[in-house]
């Protein structure tokens, strides 16, 4: 069964994407700091930057996938059912 793209699904996908991108940004920033500075230090500004960028990326990804799902839903509702025999 296919889920219909609802507003709740949009918000959940934005939240999920933001969390994943935030965690990925923090981990990558720690790895880069360790490679170049040889320590695992992070300050508030690094966390804030990762948070802002993750919200932007999560919103873009969630909204984009939701829009494509809505377009796909419209296409399938407009096309007549095909009878393959």
ZITA-V621049 format. One line per field, one symbol per residue. ss: DSSP state (H for helix, E for strand, C for the rest). phi: phi as a letter, one per 20 degrees, with the letter a starting at -180 (. if undefined). psi: psi as a letter, one per 40 degrees, with the letter a starting at -180 (. if undefined). A space follows every 10 residues. Layout:
ss=???
phi=???
psi=???
//
This chain:
ss=CCCCCCHHHH HHHHHHHHHH HHHHHHHHHH HHHHHHHCCC CCCHHHHHHH HHHHHHHHHH HHHHHHHHHH HHHHHHHHCC CCCCC
phi=.eeefdffff ffffffffff ffffffffff fffffedmbd ebdfffffff ffffffffff ffffffffff fffffffeff fedec
psi=hhihhidddd dddddddddd dddddddddd ddddddefif iiaddddddd dddddddddd dddddddddd ddddddddhi hhhh.
//
